[in-house]
Amino acid sequence: MKKYYPIEKSESEWKEKLDPESYRVLREKGTERPNTGKYYLNKETGIYQCRGCGNEIFHSSAKYDSGCGWPAFTEPVSPDAIDVKMDYSHMMIREEILCAKCGGHLGHRFPDGPKDRGGIRYCINSVSMDFEKK
């Protein structure tokens, strides 16, 4: 059963709104190459937002250097900022992270984060986000 999100667009509307790489990741569940993303090494203070709809998803205070090659966070700005669903693609079992407002693919969640910060790692594609410096 397909989940409906508050922000719905046709595929042609998404293609018009997003650059090709952001479209591939957000709408086609792609991934960017490791160690290449715009926000991978970003250490500025601010809010990360879904590039598809502007939904606030992660605060910079939750970002840490996991060494995984993608921006990593310990928690979203709020539990209702994201959706989590099982992903069985590529012969793996993972938890996919989606924007709760537009359903855009953000990345995946893993149980190998810092133990002192909850033990969860949100591994997120830079091209699925925008950043608002505070």
Secondary structure, DSSP 8 states (H G I E B T S, - for coil): -----SS---HHHHHHHS-HHHHHHHTT-----TT--TTTT----EEEEETTT--EEEEGGGEE--SSSS-EESS-SSGGGEEEEEE-GGG--EEEEEETTT--EEEEEES-S-GGGTS-EEEE-GGGEEEEE-
